[in-house]
Each structure stands twice: as C-alpha cells, then as structure tokens.
Amino acid sequence: MYTNVGSYWYKFDFHTHTPASSDYKAPAETAKEWLIALMEREVDCVAVTDHVSGAWID
C-alpha cells in the first residue's frame, strides 16, 4: 500500500560568506551570531565561499 507523506523542502545557500571573508559586511560578528542569522532566515544548509580565507571552515 502506498502512503503519500508529502514533500520535504529545504533551504540551501550555496554562496555564503563568514566574517573571515575579506568582504564580509560585519567582520566582528561571532560564529554564534553568524549561525543565528542563518537560522532566522530558516537556512538548512550552507556552502562557505569565503574570499582568501578558510579560517571558518573547521
């Protein structure tokens, strides 16, 4: 028997910068503040695409 449970939708941002990026608008922002801002926009998954830095990748 087939049961339709509906669709699941996720919000992805495949071009996201962190405060480590040279052109980030709020360089003093903490990791927690950065994550909360994404959560407030209901983003489920991000790809960090910083310029000239990999400092926030860990």
C-alpha positions as CSV (number, residue, x, y, z in Angstrom):
1,M,0.0,0.0,0.0
2,Y,1.3,3.4,-1.0
3,T,1.1,6.3,1.6
4,N,1.8,9.8,0.5
5,V,3.6,11.6,3.3
6,G,4.1,14.8,1.4
7,S,7.1,16.8,0.3
8,Y,10.0,18.0,2.4
9,W,11.5,21.3,1.4
10,Y,14.9,22.5,2.5
11,K,16.5,25.9,2.1
12,F,20.1,25.9,0.9
13,D,22.6,28.8,0.4
14,F,25.4,27.7,-1.8
15,H,27.3,31.1,-1.7
16,T,27.7,32.1,1.9
17,H,30.5,34.2,3.4
18,T,31.6,34.3,7.0
19,P,33.4,37.1,8.9
20,A,36.7,35.6,7.8
21,S,36.0,36.7,4.3
22,S,37.7,39.9,3.2
23,D,34.5,41.5,2.0
24,Y,32.1,40.4,4.8
25,K,29.9,43.3,6.0
26,A,30.1,42.6,9.7
27,P,33.7,41.4,10.4
28,A,33.3,41.5,14.2
29,E,30.3,39.1,14.1
30,T,30.9,35.9,16.2
31,A,30.3,32.4,14.9
32,K,27.2,32.1,17.1
33,E,25.8,35.4,15.7
34,W,26.5,34.2,12.1
35,L,24.7,30.9,12.7
36,I,21.7,32.6,14.4
37,A,21.3,34.9,11.4
38,L,21.2,31.9,9.1
39,M,18.7,30.1,11.4
40,E,16.5,33.2,11.5
41,R,16.4,33.1,7.7
42,E,15.5,29.4,8.0
43,V,18.5,28.2,6.1
44,D,19.1,24.5,6.5
45,C,22.4,24.1,4.7
46,V,25.3,26.4,3.6
47,A,28.4,26.3,1.5
48,V,31.0,28.6,2.8
49,T,32.6,30.5,-0.1
50,D,34.9,33.0,1.7
51,H,37.4,35.1,-0.3
52,V,41.1,34.5,0.5
53,S,40.4,32.6,3.8
54,G,39.5,29.2,5.0
55,A,39.6,30.2,8.7
56,W,35.9,29.4,9.5
57,I,35.8,26.0,7.7
58,D,36.6,23.9,10.8
